Amino acid sequence: MAQELILMIEDNEKNRKLMRDVLQFQGYRTAESENAEEGLRLAATLEPALILMDIHLPGMNGIEALGALRSDPVTRDIPVMAVTASVMPQDRQKVTSAGFDGYQSKPINVKEFVAAVQEVIRRPRKAGKSP
């Protein structure tokens, strides 16, 4: 089973619980943050295999947080998947153009969510990071 650490940055407790339960059932370890600022600190400290990022967060939003992650040498190569209720085509385009490594709409479809997480984690890591 997988043992990779996945950081969830999501302000909604029910959404975090669902993702946590699904991921832990699949064998992943999880860490959580309710806001981007704390999530950025955790990302730099824990260096997770994947970050699941809500777009609509209190304070700094998910797109701004992605920019901060990409500008930090410690976190710039960590894959980040957007998990968002913004599902209109223009929303998806905005998220994709921002540079996220994946996209999942909420409410999540468990089967699609697990497949997307596995696909992003299996991709070779960028510059200098080990898998």
ZIBEL-V774876 format. One record per pair of residues at least 6 apart in sequence whose C-alpha atoms are under 6 Angstrom apart, sorted by the first residue. I is the first residue (numbers start at 1). J is the second residue. Records with the same first field share a line. If there is no record, write none. Layout:
BEGIN
I: J + J
END
This chain:
BEGIN
1: 27
2: 27 + 28
3: 27 + 28 + 29
4: 28 + 29 + 49
5: 29 + 30 + 48 + 49
6: 30 + 48 + 49 + 50 + 51
7: 30 + 31 + 32 + 51
8: 32 + 51 + 52
9: 32 + 33 + 34 + 39 + 53
10: 34 + 54
11: 34
33: 39
36: 60 + 65
44: 75
50: 79 + 80
51: 80
52: 80 + 81 + 82
53: 82 + 83
54: 62 + 82 + 83 + 84
55: 61 + 62 + 84
69: 75 + 76
70: 76
77: 126
79: 101
80: 100 + 101
81: 100 + 101 + 102 + 103
82: 103
83: 103 + 104 + 105
84: 105 + 106
85: 105 + 106
125: 131
END
